[in-house]
């Protein structure tokens, strides 16, 4: 595991299962600022570690 990854991060196989379930991004607005996979990883980090959002690592 690389140093910038957490144990709660999705594997490539897990991401392949979850990605099709997410809604399509809007094409008319500004582009997404953060990759969807990183957002899901951040949510899983909080769910699995139990830390409040304000303690989420930068």
PEUR-V980107 format. One record per residue. RES is the residue in one letter. SS is DSSP state (H for helix, E for strand, L for the rest). Layout:
BEGIN
RES:SS + RES:SS
END
This chain:
BEGIN
X:L + X:L + X:L + X:L + X:L + X:L + X:L + X:L + X:L + X:L + X:L + X:H + X:H + X:H + X:H + X:H + X:H + X:H + X:H + X:L + X:L + X:L + X:L + X:L + X:L + X:L + X:L + X:L + X:L + X:L + X:L + X:L + X:L + X:L + X:L + X:H + X:H + X:H + X:H + X:H + X:H + X:H + X:H + X:H + X:H + X:H + X:H + X:H + X:H + X:L + X:L + X:L + X:H + X:H + X:H + X:L + X:L + X:L
END
